[in-house]
Amino acid sequence: MKVLIVEDDKHLRNILCESIAPHFQYSSTGDGEEGLYLAEQDIYDAIILDIMLPGMDGYTVLENLRRKGIQTPVLFLTAKDSIEDKLKGFRVGADDYIVKPFHRDELLARLEAVVRRSGGLASNNIIKFKELMLNLSNKTVSISEHDVLLQGKQFDFLEYLLNHIDTILTKEQIFDRIWGFDSYTTVNVVEVYASNLRKKLKEFDYDKYMKTVRGLGYMWVSGEDKHV
């Protein structure tokens, strides 16, 4: 799971990063226009968005996202506490609204709630697709009650695909999410893991749902008859 934090107060931004780090990966910025750019370039499971930002305010950032069809859950975190401000936030497309100062536990609970409502967090730590089940608690996979032996990043790769069904994930997005910017390997490792994952799924005829998007990356499709 990956969260974008857009908050211009550097000290508060660091607190937010530290608060969610044990639970989510994250990117952060203190500028509204850069926040909009990041939200358009990558796939996030949620956005924590301040309203009073340099460059472009949070309302405008969110309006632009929704206008472009980006439905990433957005949680406004702001000092603007009037009912008019809250109503405006929800009207432009916010999923939740927290007023500063805030309690870390409440922030995490609300963040997890908006992600769960969007389908980004599996209930009971289980992700299901037809007869395929991923258990996030013990990192096991089964198809029709038969174990599928995936190791380490193979599991993470499949989890990422299943959390973004019918969405093209570029090799760069997959690499950044699973291996990280500071990895010593290269983006070519994605192709190797994709090939190995496909072989594991082929035994159960589930490789047909994992599509290669030539020149871009990969996509898990909701139906085998879908073409990309």
N, C-alpha and C positions, 0 to 999 in steps of 0.2 A: 504494500500500500504506500502511496506517495502523496504528499501534501505540499501545496504551494502556499508560502506565507508572504503576504504583501503588507508590510508594516514599516513606516518611516522612522519610528523611534528605535534606534540601534540597540539600546539596552533592552527594551521590551522584545524586540525581534530575537535577540539572543536567548531571552527567557523562554519565548515560544519554541524556539528550536530545541532547547534543552528539554523542555517539557514533553514534546512529542517524539523526541529521538528514540526512546525505548520502545515505541509502538509503531512509528511510521518512518519511512524515508521522507526527505523533504528537500525543497529548494526554497530560497528566500530572496527577497529584494525589498528595497525601501522606496521604490519609485512606481507610480501607477502605470505609466506607459510600458515600462519594462515588465511589470506584472502581467499586463495584457499580452505582451509578446510571448512571455514564457507559457502562459496558459494556452495560447494558440499553437505553440510549437511542440508541446509535450502532452502526454496523457496523465492527468492527476485524478486521484480519487476524491479530493476535496481541496477547497481553497479557503484559507483564513485571510480575510480582506479588511483592512482599515478603510475608513471613509475619507478622512482628511489626509490626502497624500499629495506630494509634489508631482507636477507633471500632468496628472489626470486623477480626479477624485474617484473613490471607490464606487460610487453610484454609476459613473460613466464607464468605468472598467466593466462592471457587471452588465450594464446595458449593451455594451459592445459584444460581450461574450454571448449573451442570449440572442442578440440579433444575428450572430454568425452561427447559431445552432449548437453552441457548446453548452451542454447541460450539466457540467461538473457542479456538484453541490458546493454552495458558497455559504460560509458562515461569516457574517459581519462582526468584527470586533472593534468597538469604537467608543469614544467618550461622549458621542452624541446620544443623549438619553431621552429626548422628548418623544412623545407618542407619534408626533408628525414624522420625526426622523425614522422611527421604527416602521411605520406604515409605508413610508417611501421605500425603505429597504426591501420590504416584502413585495411591494408593487413592481420593483425593477427585477425581481427574481431571486432574492435571497432565500435560503433554506432555513436559516436561523440567525439570531441577532443577540450578541452578548455585549453588555455595557462594561467598560473599564471603570474601576478596577475589577478584576475577576479572580476566581479561585481556580487553580490549575486542574483540580479534579473535575470541576464542573465543565471546564473547557474540553477536557478529554472525553468526558461522557457525552457532551453534545456533539463533538466532532465524530465520535464513533457512531452516534445515532444517525447523523445525516448521511454518513457513508453507508450504513446498514440499510437505510431507507432507499438508497439509490441502487442497492444490490451489490455494493462493493465489499461488504463483509458478510460472510456466510453465517447463517444461524447455526448455533451449536458447533462452530468451527468445521462445518462440512460444506464443501462445494459439490453440487450434483449437476451432471449433464447426462441425460438419458440414464444408462446403466452404469455410468462412470461416477465414482465418488472419490474426492480428495479429502482426507482427514488432515486438517491443518495442525491439530494438536500433536499427532505422532508422526506426521509426514509420511503417511501411507496412501496408496492408491489401489483401488479395486475396480474391476469391470465385471458386471454380472457375478459378483461375489468371488471372482478370481483375482488374486493379488497380481499387481503390476509392479515390478521391481524398478523403481526409479531412485536414483541417487543424487543427493545434493542439489545442484543447480538444474538437473533435469526436472525435478519436482517443481522448483521455482519457475522454470520456463512454462511448464504446463499450467501452473496456477495463474500466471500472468495472462496467458492466452484465454483461460476460462473466465477470468474476471473482465475480459473485454471482447466478448463474443460478437462476431460480425464487424469487428473493427480492425483495420490494418495496423499492425504494429511494425514499425520500421526496425531494421537490424540495429540501428543506433539507439532507438528507444529501449529495445530489449537488452542491449549491452549495458546501457547506463543504469537500467533498473536492477539487473541481476548481478552484473560484475562490478559496476560502479566506475566513476570517472577516474579513480586512482588505481585501477587495475593494471597489472603489469602485462596482461595479455592484450590482444587486439580484437576489433569487432568481428574478425573472421571466425572467432570461436563460436559465434552464434550459429553459423552454418553447420559446424560440427555437431553441436548439441541438438540442433533441429533434426539432423539426419538420424542421430542416435535415438531421439525421442520418437520419431516417426517409426523406426524399426520396432520399438517396444510396443507401440500402439497397433502396428500392423497385425500382430498376432491375434488381436481381438477385433480386427476390422474397424478400428477407430481412427486409423491414419487418414481416412477419407474426409474427416472433419478438419484436419490441419492442412490448410492450403498455403502454397508458396505464391507470393505476389512478386512476380518477376521484377527485379530491379529495385524492390522496396523492402520487402520483409515477409511477414507471415500473418495469417489470420485463421482463427478458429471459427468455423461457420456453424450456424444453427441447423443447417440441413445439408445433406450430402449432395443435393442437386444444385447447390449454389455455385456459381462460377465467378471467378475473379480474374 
